[in-house]
Amino acid sequence: MNPPAANQPGDAGASAQWRAHWPLVLASAVGFSYFSVMLSGMGLFMEPLGREFHWSRTLLSSGASIATITTAVLSPFFGILIDRYGSRRLALVGTMLTMAAISAFAFVSGSPLQWMVLWFVFGAMSVSIKSTVWTAAVLGIFTGTRGFALGLTLAGTAISQTLVPPLGNFLITHYGWRTAYVSLGIGWGVPTLILCTLFFYDAHDRARAAVARGEAPQTATVLPGLTVPQAWRDWALWRVGISNFVVMVLTIGLAIHLFPILTAAGVSRGTAAWLTSLGGIAGIAGKLITGALLDRFRPNWIGGVTLGATALTFLLLINGVRSPPLIVCAMLVNGYAAGTKTQITGYLTASYGGMRNFGVIYGTMAALMAAASGMGPLVAGAVYDRFGGYGPFLVGGAIGCALCGLLIISLPRYPRWEADIDETLAETPAVPAV
């Protein structure tokens, strides 16, 4: 039975897309959650590793920075592979390699060099299952409800942030940290691999299926969009990248230093921890609500207002505000906006650049996000050391986020790339013929 056309206009077309392709969103969400497993559980392993090997927190924390830098460097090159071969082939191989990379941490012997090499290998392997591969597949299939589909996909990271801490703590407490690494690596990786094998098919796979059935000529899959040279010259994409980088530097810096900012404002440690969790819940809501809004209104307006609203968080925290309602408001706004940055960037990148070279274009955006994630905590820490407080950083964050929001709001209307999609390709099934 052939599924409905993928880009049929109107609500009927949107419903048809979900009936035909909801398993793709499920597989993508679980896949993206697997990418976040190691970072979500990193803090759980610090105490047992530090106690056994007498390592400093600086050394233990260096792993995440090494992995982040590695993915930042490799992301654009991996994007080229996505554009050429599609997401499915790379995700399947990447999931298996990531399982091996995570499980290898069970063999840590106490050598700092070995620790850093393991994190480098993990970063190199896991770049194949980071947001680019899942985002490219979902945005290449969904049209009418791509914002909501993307929101559900990227909400996968909330799955690991919610489940890994209690699960990982249980494994470490009862079976030891070595077994915990293997259990998380394989126990999360195998279901991911199964779901991807069954359901993870993108536009390239649909094109190959059409060729196999004789419904389309044997030609390379060409999706609508900008060439790479055109993308480099496109001012709209530059504005998306610049605003994304600046907001990520500011908000990641705030996220890492949020706990001491709250305690300095007179919030108890227990309450500060609860407020941080509250922001995580708001982040899930942010992904879903923003996704629905992106499908109904101009994406640059929704994206600009959402990112610009982050300025309110910085404003409310300036001068150590001690009003509980205002602090709760700040956490909700920050959590809501924090859950949308990757989503908005992916949506706008597809809107202004199209899907022809989405992998390499969004891979470059992802590299900027990774670099900003590494710089943000350092910038906030340097400001604190220089001025003896976070005040200047909070002021700069409020101004920077507001300006970046305006930069996104002022973007022009984007091309209607869907008009260029071949109707035959649009009507082919998501699963290739066996």
C-alpha positions as CSV (number, residue, x, y, z in Angstrom):
1,M,0.0,0.0,0.0
2,N,1.4,3.4,-1.0
3,P,1.4,6.1,1.6
4,P,-0.1,9.5,0.9
5,A,2.0,12.2,-0.9
6,A,4.6,13.7,1.5
7,N,3.9,17.4,0.6
8,Q,0.2,17.4,0.0
9,P,-1.1,20.9,1.0
10,G,-3.4,21.6,3.9
11,D,-4.3,19.7,7.0
12,A,-5.0,16.5,5.1
13,G,-1.5,16.5,3.8
14,A,-0.1,17.1,7.3
15,S,-2.1,14.2,8.7
16,A,-1.0,12.0,5.9
17,Q,2.7,12.8,6.6
18,W,2.3,11.9,10.2
19,R,0.5,8.6,9.4
20,A,3.2,7.7,7.0
21,H,6.3,9.0,8.8
22,W,5.7,9.1,12.6
23,P,8.1,6.1,13.0
24,L,10.9,8.2,11.5
25,V,10.3,10.9,14.2
26,L,10.3,8.2,16.9
27,A,13.6,6.7,15.7
28,S,15.2,10.1,15.3
29,A,14.2,11.2,18.8
30,V,15.6,8.0,20.4
31,G,18.7,8.4,18.2
32,F,19.3,11.9,19.4
33,S,18.7,10.8,23.0
34,Y,21.6,8.3,22.6
35,F,23.9,11.1,21.5
36,S,23.2,12.8,24.9
37,V,23.7,9.8,27.1
38,M,27.4,10.4,27.9
39,L,27.1,14.1,28.7
40,S,23.9,13.5,30.7
41,G,25.7,11.0,32.9
42,M,29.1,12.6,33.1
43,G,28.6,14.0,36.6
44,L,27.7,10.6,37.9
45,F,31.1,9.1,37.1
46,M,33.2,11.9,38.6
47,E,33.1,10.8,42.2
48,P,33.9,7.1,41.6
49,L,36.6,7.8,39.1
50,G,38.1,10.6,41.1
51,R,38.2,8.3,44.2
52,E,39.7,5.4,42.4
53,F,42.3,7.2,40.3
54,H,42.8,10.4,42.4
55,W,42.0,12.6,39.4
56,S,41.1,16.3,39.7
57,R,37.8,17.6,38.6
58,T,39.6,19.6,35.9
59,L,40.9,16.4,34.4
60,L,37.5,14.7,34.7
61,S,35.7,17.6,33.2
62,S,38.2,17.9,30.3
63,G,36.6,14.9,28.5
64,A,33.4,16.8,27.6
65,S,35.5,19.7,26.2
66,I,37.6,17.3,24.1
67,A,34.5,15.7,22.7
68,T,32.8,19.0,22.0
69,I,35.8,20.4,20.1
70,T,36.1,17.2,18.1
71,T,32.5,17.3,17.0
72,A,32.8,21.0,16.2
73,V,35.7,20.3,13.8
74,L,34.2,17.3,12.2
75,S,30.6,18.5,11.8
76,P,30.9,20.3,8.4
77,F,32.7,17.3,6.9
78,F,30.2,14.9,8.2
79,G,27.5,17.1,6.7
80,I,29.0,16.6,3.3
81,L,28.6,12.8,3.7
82,I,24.9,13.3,4.7
83,D,24.2,15.2,1.6
84,R,25.9,12.6,-0.6
85,Y,24.8,9.3,1.0
86,G,21.8,10.2,3.1
87,S,21.2,10.0,6.9
88,R,20.3,6.3,7.2
89,R,23.6,4.7,6.2
90,L,25.7,7.0,8.4
91,A,23.4,6.7,11.4
92,L,23.4,2.9,11.4
93,V,27.2,2.7,11.3
94,G,27.5,5.6,13.7
95,T,25.3,4.0,16.3
96,M,27.4,0.8,16.3
97,L,30.7,2.8,16.5
98,T,29.3,4.9,19.4
99,M,28.3,1.8,21.3
100,A,31.9,0.6,21.0
101,A,33.2,4.0,22.0
102,I,31.1,4.3,25.2
103,S,31.7,0.7,26.2
104,A,35.5,1.3,25.9
105,F,35.4,3.6,28.9
106,A,35.0,0.4,31.0
107,F,38.7,-0.2,30.3
108,V,40.0,3.1,31.9
109,S,43.2,2.3,33.7
110,G,44.1,5.5,35.4
111,S,46.1,7.1,32.6
112,P,45.1,10.7,32.0
113,L,46.3,10.3,28.4
114,Q,44.0,7.3,27.9
115,W,41.1,9.2,29.4
116,M,41.6,12.1,26.9
117,V,42.0,9.7,24.0
118,L,38.8,7.9,24.8
119,W,36.9,11.1,24.8
120,F,38.4,12.1,21.5
121,V,37.4,8.8,20.0
122,F,33.9,9.2,21.4
123,G,33.6,12.7,19.9
124,A,34.8,11.5,16.5
125,M,32.3,8.5,16.6
126,S,29.3,10.3,18.0
127,V,29.4,13.1,15.5
128,S,27.6,10.6,13.2
129,I,24.6,10.6,15.6
130,K,24.5,14.2,16.7
131,S,21.6,16.6,15.7
132,T,22.6,17.0,12.1
133,V,21.8,13.5,11.0
134,W,18.4,13.3,12.6
135,T,17.5,16.9,11.7
136,A,18.4,16.4,8.0
137,A,16.2,13.2,7.8
138,V,13.1,14.8,9.5
139,L,13.3,18.1,7.6
140,G,13.8,16.3,4.3
141,I,10.5,14.4,4.8
142,F,8.1,16.8,6.7
143,T,6.9,20.0,5.1
144,G,3.6,21.2,6.6
145,T,4.4,20.3,10.2
146,R,8.2,20.2,10.1
147,G,8.5,22.5,13.1
148,F,6.5,20.2,15.4
149,A,8.3,17.1,14.0
150,L,11.6,18.7,14.6
151,G,10.6,19.7,18.1
152,L,9.7,16.1,18.9
153,T,13.0,14.9,17.5
154,L,15.1,17.2,19.4
155,A,13.1,16.5,22.6
156,G,15.0,13.3,22.5
157,T,17.8,14.9,24.5
158,A,15.3,15.4,27.3
159,I,14.8,11.7,27.4
160,S,18.4,11.1,28.3
161,Q,18.6,14.0,30.7
162,T,15.6,12.6,32.6
163,L,16.4,8.9,32.6
164,V,20.2,8.7,32.6
165,P,20.9,10.2,36.1
166,P,18.7,7.8,38.1
167,L,19.5,4.8,35.8
168,G,23.2,5.5,35.8
169,N,23.4,6.1,39.6
170,F,21.6,2.7,40.1
171,L,24.1,0.9,37.8
172,I,27.1,2.5,39.5
173,T,25.8,1.8,43.0
174,H,24.9,-1.8,42.4
175,Y,27.3,-3.0,39.7
176,G,30.2,-0.4,39.5
177,W,31.1,2.3,37.1
178,R,32.7,0.0,34.6
179,T,29.6,-2.1,34.2
180,A,27.6,1.2,34.1
181,Y,29.5,2.4,31.0
182,V,28.9,-0.9,29.1
183,S,25.3,-1.0,30.2
184,L,24.5,2.5,29.1
185,G,26.5,2.1,25.8
186,I,25.0,-1.2,24.7
187,G,21.7,-1.0,26.6
188,W,20.7,2.3,25.0
189,G,22.5,1.7,21.7
190,V,20.8,-1.6,20.8
191,P,17.2,-0.2,20.9
192,T,18.4,2.8,19.0
193,L,20.0,0.5,16.3
194,I,16.8,-1.6,16.1
195,L,14.5,1.5,15.7
196,C,16.8,3.0,13.1
197,T,17.1,-0.2,11.1
198,L,13.3,-0.5,11.0
199,F,12.1,3.1,10.6
200,F,14.9,5.5,9.8
201,Y,14.5,6.3,6.1
202,D,15.1,9.7,4.6
203,A,14.5,11.4,1.2
204,H,17.5,9.7,-0.4
205,D,16.1,6.3,0.6
206,R,12.7,7.1,-0.9
207,A,14.4,8.1,-4.2
208,R,16.4,4.9,-4.3
209,A,13.1,3.0,-3.6
210,A,11.5,4.7,-6.6
211,V,14.4,3.7,-8.8
212,A,14.2,0.1,-7.6
213,R,10.5,-0.2,-8.6
214,G,11.1,1.5,-11.9
215,E,9.0,4.6,-11.0
216,A,11.9,7.0,-11.4
217,P,15.1,7.1,-13.6
218,Q,18.4,6.1,-12.2
219,T,19.7,9.6,-11.3
220,A,21.3,11.2,-8.3
221,T,18.9,12.5,-5.7
222,V,18.8,16.3,-6.1
223,L,16.8,18.1,-3.4
224,P,15.9,21.8,-3.8
225,G,18.1,24.4,-2.2
226,L,21.3,26.5,-2.4
227,T,24.7,25.3,-3.6
228,V,27.5,25.6,-1.0
229,P,29.0,28.7,-2.7
230,Q,25.5,30.3,-2.8
231,A,25.1,29.5,0.9
232,W,28.4,31.2,1.8
233,R,27.2,34.3,0.1
234,D,23.7,34.2,1.6
235,W,23.4,37.0,4.1
236,A,20.3,35.5,5.7
237,L,22.2,32.3,6.6
238,W,25.1,34.4,8.0
239,R,22.6,36.3,10.2
240,V,21.2,33.0,11.5
241,G,24.7,31.7,12.2
242,I,25.9,34.9,13.9
243,S,22.9,35.2,16.2
244,N,23.0,31.5,17.0
245,F,26.7,31.7,18.0
246,V,26.3,34.7,20.2
247,V,23.2,33.4,21.9
248,M,24.8,30.1,22.5
249,V,27.9,31.7,24.1
250,L,25.7,33.7,26.4
251,T,23.1,31.1,27.4
252,I,25.5,28.1,27.8
253,G,27.7,30.4,29.9
254,L,24.7,31.2,32.0
255,A,23.6,27.6,32.2
256,I,27.0,26.4,33.6
257,H,27.2,29.2,36.1
258,L,23.5,29.4,36.9
259,F,23.8,27.5,40.2
260,P,26.4,29.9,41.8
261,I,24.4,32.8,40.4
262,L,21.3,31.6,42.2
263,T,23.1,30.9,45.5
264,A,24.7,34.3,45.3
265,A,21.2,35.7,45.0
266,G,20.3,34.1,48.3
267,V,18.7,30.9,47.0
268,S,19.5,27.7,49.0
269,R,21.3,24.9,47.3
270,G,18.3,22.6,47.5
271,T,16.0,25.2,46.0
272,A,18.6,26.1,43.3
273,A,18.7,22.4,42.2
274,W,14.9,22.3,42.0
275,L,14.8,25.5,40.0
276,T,17.4,24.1,37.6
277,S,15.1,21.0,37.0
278,L,12.2,23.4,36.5
279,G,14.1,24.9,33.6
280,G,14.5,21.5,32.1
281,I,10.8,20.8,32.1
282,A,10.2,24.2,30.5
283,G,12.7,23.2,27.9
284,I,10.6,20.3,26.8
285,A,7.5,22.6,26.6
286,G,9.6,25.0,24.6
287,K,10.5,22.5,21.9
288,L,6.9,21.4,21.4
289,I,5.2,24.8,21.6
290,T,7.8,26.5,19.4
291,G,7.6,23.7,16.9
292,A,3.8,24.2,16.6
293,L,4.2,27.9,16.3
294,L,6.9,27.6,13.6
295,D,4.4,25.7,11.5
296,R,1.7,28.4,11.8
297,F,3.5,31.7,11.7
298,R,6.6,33.3,10.1
299,P,9.5,31.3,11.5
300,N,11.8,34.3,11.8
301,W,9.3,36.1,14.0
302,I,8.8,33.1,16.3
303,G,12.6,32.4,16.4
304,G,13.5,36.0,17.0
305,V,11.0,36.6,19.8
306,T,11.9,33.3,21.4
307,L,15.6,33.9,21.4
308,G,15.2,37.6,22.3
309,A,13.1,36.6,25.3
310,T,16.2,35.1,26.8
311,A,17.3,38.6,27.6
312,L,14.6,38.7,30.2
313,T,16.4,35.9,32.2
314,F,19.6,37.9,32.3
315,L,17.7,41.1,33.3
316,L,15.9,39.3,36.2
317,L,19.1,37.9,37.6
318,I,21.0,41.2,37.5
319,N,22.0,42.6,41.0
320,G,21.1,39.3,42.7
321,V,17.3,39.6,42.5
322,R,15.8,38.0,45.6
323,S,12.1,37.9,44.7
324,P,11.1,34.2,44.4
325,P,8.4,34.8,41.8
326,L,10.9,36.7,39.6
327,I,13.5,34.0,40.0
328,V,11.0,31.3,39.0
329,C,10.0,33.4,36.0
330,A,13.6,33.7,35.0
331,M,14.1,29.9,35.2
332,L,11.0,29.3,33.1
333,V,11.9,31.8,30.4
334,N,15.5,30.5,30.3
335,G,14.4,26.8,30.2
336,Y,11.8,27.5,27.5
337,A,14.2,29.4,25.3
338,A,17.1,27.0,25.9
339,G,15.0,24.1,24.6
340,T,14.5,25.9,21.2
341,K,17.9,27.1,20.0
342,T,18.9,24.0,18.1
343,Q,15.4,23.6,16.8
344,I,15.1,27.2,15.5
345,T,18.6,27.1,13.9
346,G,17.7,23.8,12.1
347,Y,14.3,25.1,10.9
348,L,15.7,28.5,9.7
349,T,18.7,26.8,8.0
350,A,16.4,24.5,6.0
351,S,14.1,27.5,5.3
352,Y,16.7,29.8,3.8
353,G,19.2,27.2,2.5
354,G,16.9,24.4,1.4
355,M,17.7,20.7,1.6
356,R,20.1,20.4,-1.3
357,N,23.2,20.8,0.8
358,F,21.5,20.9,4.2
359,G,24.1,18.5,5.7
360,V,27.1,20.7,5.1
361,I,25.3,24.0,5.9
362,Y,23.7,22.8,9.1
363,G,26.9,21.0,9.9
364,T,28.7,24.3,9.9
365,M,25.9,25.8,12.1
366,A,26.4,22.8,14.5
367,A,30.1,23.5,14.6
368,L,29.4,27.0,15.6
369,M,27.0,25.8,18.3
370,A,29.7,23.4,19.6
371,A,32.4,26.1,19.6
372,A,30.0,28.5,21.4
373,S,29.2,25.8,24.0
374,G,32.9,25.5,24.8
375,M,33.5,29.3,24.9
376,G,30.4,30.3,27.0
377,P,31.5,28.9,30.4
378,L,35.0,30.3,29.9
379,V,33.6,33.8,29.1
380,A,31.3,33.8,32.1
381,G,34.1,32.6,34.4
382,A,36.5,35.2,33.0
383,V,34.0,38.0,33.7
384,Y,33.5,36.7,37.2
385,D,37.3,36.6,37.9
386,R,37.9,40.0,36.4
387,F,35.0,41.9,38.1
388,G,34.4,39.8,41.2
389,G,30.8,39.0,40.2
390,Y,28.5,38.1,37.3
391,G,26.9,41.5,36.9
392,P,28.7,42.6,33.7
393,F,28.1,39.2,32.1
394,L,24.4,39.4,32.9
395,V,24.2,42.9,31.5
396,G,26.0,41.8,28.3
397,G,23.8,38.8,28.1
398,A,20.6,40.9,28.2
399,I,21.9,43.2,25.5
400,G,23.3,40.4,23.3
401,C,20.2,38.2,23.3
402,A,17.9,41.2,22.6
403,L,20.0,42.2,19.6
404,C,20.3,38.7,18.3
405,G,16.5,38.3,18.5
406,L,16.1,41.5,16.4
407,L,18.6,40.1,13.9
408,I,16.4,37.0,13.4
409,I,13.1,39.0,13.4
410,S,14.4,41.2,10.6
411,L,15.2,38.3,8.3
412,P,13.4,38.4,4.9
413,R,10.8,35.9,3.7
414,Y,12.4,32.6,2.7
415,P,12.0,30.8,-0.7
416,R,9.3,28.2,-1.1
417,W,11.6,25.3,-1.7
418,E,8.7,22.8,-1.7
419,A,7.6,24.1,-5.0
420,D,10.7,22.6,-6.6
421,I,10.3,19.1,-5.2
422,D,9.7,16.4,-7.8
423,E,6.1,15.1,-7.5
424,T,7.2,11.5,-8.2
425,L,9.7,11.6,-5.3
426,A,7.1,13.1,-3.0
427,E,4.7,10.2,-3.5
428,T,7.2,7.4,-3.0
429,P,7.2,5.4,0.3
430,A,9.6,6.1,3.1
431,V,10.7,2.5,3.2
432,P,12.6,1.1,0.2
433,A,11.5,-2.0,-1.4
434,V,13.2,-5.2,-0.2
